[in-house]
Amino acid sequence: MTDNRAKILVVDDEPMNIRLIAGILKEEGYRLIIANNGEDAWALLQETPDDFATVLLDRMMPGIDGMEVLLRMKKNPELKIVPVIFQTAKASDEEILEGLKAGAFYYLTKPFDKDTLVAVVKTSVQDCMHYKSLKSNVDETMDALNLLTTGSFEFRTLDEAKSLSALLAYMCPEPKKSVLGLWELMLNGVEHGNLGITYDEKSELNDANTWHVEVERRLNLPENIDKKVTIQCEKQKDKISFLVTDGGEGFNWQEYVELSPDRAFDNHGRGIAMAGMQSFDTIEYRGNGNEVEATIIIERP
């Protein structure tokens, strides 16, 4: 019988931490693989790169430490989308920022709070499942889309945003790299722009595992039925640009275009910054933040 439980790699050189994490996450129904050092963790990741939904990684270990494992993962095309949760007993803002810029999705402090551990792992696994679904959509999209030079599209739901992000990614030199950034900007236009879900509200919804339900509820409110997000795309000789515009009141976008240690332990809030780091060469918000242009520079031989 096939085991469909999400597989999590737990990497820690402290047996007590392993027992604590394993006891909590097994109760939540996850399938755990344990590594006691960075060398073993890297071997396991290379052996079955498509298997893992999240890596719970201790930063400080002898030999290959957590940062080195993370850096290797982000250089690997198959492993780079697997979310990494850094475990740390204590870290300075500089160290946290270093981990975020290297690609860590979340941070957890030791000793663990059970509810926080469960919530962060759940969000991380959901992120991974969604990213893998987006990449699958890209694989199934027609190659002819790389012939598209200009276009204007409208969408209002998450499903429409998901399908459209996969479609438009095929305009780009690296579709599987671009699709994640397109999704993040389009998602932001729906949830925060048109539906007005605030940062704090999303934190609470994620903790309660009711974010998707609330998005669907707000989509069906009379005042939101006709709201659309538009995305205009243009492919030139030297660049590809995407202009995303929503119908909201905007937001304080300056806080989110760069990774911040202040939000390192939150269960979301990295999408825009990660899009800029991993998918686009530039991201420029305009006015009150309900319009953003993302650009990919095309390298010519």
C-alpha positions in Angstrom: 0.0 0.0 0.0 1.3 3.5 -0.9 2.0 5.8 2.0 0.6 9.2 1.0 1.6 11.0 4.2 3.8 14.0 3.8 7.5 13.1 4.4 9.6 15.4 6.5 13.3 15.2 7.0 14.3 16.1 10.5 18.0 17.0 10.9 19.5 17.5 14.4 22.5 16.2 16.2 20.8 16.3 19.6 18.9 13.0 20.4 16.6 14.8 22.8 15.5 17.3 20.2 14.9 14.4 17.7 12.6 12.6 20.2 10.7 15.7 21.0 10.1 16.7 17.4 9.3 13.1 16.3 6.8 12.7 19.1 4.9 15.8 18.2 4.9 15.4 14.4 4.1 11.7 14.3 0.9 12.6 16.2 0.1 15.0 13.4 0.3 12.1 10.8 3.6 13.0 9.1 6.1 10.4 7.9 9.5 11.3 9.4 13.0 10.6 8.2 15.8 11.3 10.7 19.3 12.5 10.1 21.8 13.1 12.9 24.2 15.2 10.9 24.5 17.3 7.8 26.4 14.6 5.8 23.6 12.1 6.3 20.9 14.7 5.5 22.5 15.7 2.3 22.9 12.0 1.2 19.2 11.4 1.9 18.1 14.5 0.0 20.2 13.5 -3.0 18.9 10.0 -3.0 15.2 10.9 -3.1 14.9 14.7 -3.9 11.2 14.5 -4.9 10.1 12.8 -1.7 10.4 15.5 0.9 7.7 18.1 1.7 9.7 20.0 4.3 13.1 19.9 5.9 13.3 20.7 9.6 17.0 21.7 9.9 19.2 22.4 12.8 21.5 25.3 11.9 24.4 24.5 14.3 25.9 21.1 13.8 29.5 19.7 13.5 30.8 18.9 10.1 28.4 20.1 7.4 26.2 22.6 9.3 22.6 23.6 8.5 23.6 26.6 6.4 25.8 24.4 4.1 22.9 21.9 3.6 20.5 24.8 2.8 22.9 26.3 0.3 23.4 23.0 -1.4 19.6 22.5 -1.6 19.1 25.9 -3.2 21.6 25.0 -5.9 19.8 21.8 -6.8 16.9 22.2 -9.3 14.8 19.5 -7.6 15.5 20.5 -4.0 15.3 24.3 -4.3 11.5 24.4 -3.9 11.5 22.2 -0.8 10.8 24.5 2.2 13.4 24.6 4.9 12.6 25.4 8.6 15.7 26.5 10.5 15.9 25.4 14.1 18.0 27.7 16.3 18.5 28.2 20.0 19.4 31.8 19.6 20.4 33.9 16.6 21.2 37.5 15.9 19.2 39.5 13.4 22.2 39.2 11.0 22.2 35.4 11.3 18.5 35.2 10.8 18.7 37.5 7.7 21.6 35.3 6.4 19.4 32.2 6.6 16.4 33.9 5.0 18.5 35.2 2.1 19.9 31.8 1.6 16.4 30.4 1.2 15.1 29.3 4.6 11.3 29.7 4.6 10.8 29.7 8.4 12.5 29.8 11.8 11.8 28.0 15.0 13.4 28.7 18.3 14.5 26.1 20.9 13.0 25.0 23.2 10.0 24.3 20.9 6.5 25.4 21.6 4.3 22.5 20.4 1.5 24.6 18.8 4.1 26.8 17.0 6.0 23.8 15.7 2.8 22.2 14.4 1.5 25.4 12.8 4.8 26.2 11.0 5.3 22.7 9.7 1.7 22.5 8.5 2.1 25.8 6.6 5.5 24.7 5.2 4.1 21.3 3.9 1.1 23.1 2.3 3.5 25.5 0.6 5.5 22.6 -0.8 2.5 20.8 -2.1 1.2 23.9 -3.7 4.6 24.7 -5.4 4.8 21.1 -6.7 1.3 21.5 -8.1 2.3 24.7 -9.8 5.3 23.1 -11.4 3.2 20.2 -12.6 0.8 22.7 -14.2 3.8 24.2 -16.0 4.9 20.8 -17.3 1.4 20.3 -18.8 1.2 23.8 -20.5 1.7 24.1 -24.3 5.2 25.0 -25.5 3.6 27.4 -27.9 3.1 29.9 -25.1 6.8 30.9 -25.5 5.6 32.6 -28.8 3.4 35.0 -26.9 4.8 38.6 -26.9 2.0 40.7 -25.4 -1.2 39.9 -23.5 -3.7 41.2 -20.9 -5.6 38.9 -18.6 -8.1 39.1 -15.8 -8.8 36.7 -12.9 -10.5 36.7 -9.5 -10.1 33.3 -7.8 -7.2 31.3 -6.5 -7.7 28.6 -9.1 -7.7 31.1 -11.9 -4.5 32.6 -10.5 -2.9 29.2 -10.3 -3.7 28.2 -13.9 -2.8 31.6 -15.3 0.6 31.7 -13.5 1.5 28.4 -15.1 0.4 29.6 -18.5 2.4 32.9 -18.3 5.5 31.2 -17.0 6.0 29.7 -20.4 6.8 33.1 -21.7 10.0 33.0 -19.6 13.4 31.4 -20.2 13.0 29.3 -17.0 9.2 28.6 -16.5 9.6 26.5 -13.4 11.6 29.3 -11.7 9.2 32.0 -12.8 5.9 30.4 -12.0 6.5 30.6 -8.2 7.1 34.4 -8.4 4.1 34.9 -10.7 1.9 33.0 -8.3 3.0 35.0 -5.2 2.3 38.4 -6.9 -1.0 37.2 -8.3 -2.0 35.7 -4.9 -1.2 38.9 -3.2 -3.5 40.8 -5.6 -6.4 38.5 -4.7 -6.1 38.0 -1.0 -4.6 41.3 0.2 -5.7 43.5 -2.6 -9.2 42.7 -3.7 -10.3 40.8 -0.5 -8.5 43.0 2.0 -7.1 40.2 4.2 -4.5 41.9 6.4 -1.1 40.5 7.5 -2.3 39.9 11.0 -5.5 38.3 9.8 -3.6 35.9 7.6 -1.4 34.9 10.5 -4.5 34.0 12.6 -6.2 32.2 9.6 -3.0 30.1 9.1 -2.9 29.2 12.7 -6.5 28.1 12.6 -6.1 26.4 9.2 -9.0 28.4 7.9 -7.3 30.7 5.4 -8.7 29.0 2.3 -12.2 29.0 3.7 -12.0 32.7 4.5 -10.7 33.5 1.0 -13.7 31.6 -0.6 -16.1 33.4 1.8 -14.8 36.8 0.9 -14.8 36.0 -2.8 -18.5 35.4 -2.6 -19.4 38.6 -0.8 -21.5 41.0 -2.9 -18.9 43.7 -2.7 -16.2 41.4 -4.1 -18.1 39.5 -6.8 -17.0 41.9 -9.6 -13.5 42.6 -8.4 -10.8 41.4 -10.8 -7.0 41.4 -10.8 -5.4 42.2 -14.1 -2.0 41.1 -15.4 -0.4 42.6 -18.5 2.7 40.9 -20.0 5.1 42.1 -22.6 8.1 40.2 -24.1 10.8 42.3 -25.6 14.2 41.4 -27.0 16.0 42.1 -23.8 13.4 41.6 -21.1 10.0 40.2 -20.1 7.7 42.3 -17.8 4.5 41.5 -15.9 2.3 44.3 -14.5 -0.2 43.1 -11.9 -2.9 45.5 -10.8 -5.6 44.8 -8.1 -8.7 46.7 -7.0 -7.7 47.2 -3.4 -6.6 50.2 -1.4 -2.9 49.1 -1.4 -0.6 48.2 1.5 2.7 49.3 3.0 4.7 47.4 0.4 8.0 48.8 1.5 8.0 46.4 4.5 7.8 43.3 2.4 10.1 43.7 -0.7 13.1 42.8 1.5 13.4 39.9 3.9 13.2 41.0 7.5 14.4 39.2 10.7 11.4 40.7 12.5 9.1 38.4 10.5 11.4 35.4 10.5 9.3 33.5 13.0 5.9 34.4 11.4 4.0 31.7 9.5 3.9 33.8 6.2 5.1 37.1 4.8 8.0 36.1 2.6 6.3 35.7 -0.8 7.1 39.1 -2.3 10.7 39.1 -1.2 11.3 35.5 -2.3 9.7 36.3 -5.6 12.3 39.0 -6.1 15.1 36.8 -5.0 14.2 33.6 -6.9 12.0 34.4 -9.9 12.6 38.0 -11.1 15.4 40.4 -11.6 13.4 43.4 -10.4 10.1 44.0 -8.6 8.8 47.6 -8.5 5.6 48.6 -6.6 3.9 51.8 -7.5 1.7 54.3 -5.8 -0.2 52.8 -2.8 0.9 49.3 -3.7 -2.0 47.9 -5.7 0.2 47.9 -8.8 3.5 46.0 -9.2 5.8 45.3 -12.2 8.1 42.3 -12.2 10.9 42.0 -14.8 13.1 39.2 -16.1 16.2 40.2 -18.0 16.8 38.0 -21.0 20.5 37.2 -21.4 21.6 37.3 -25.0 24.6 35.3 -26.3 
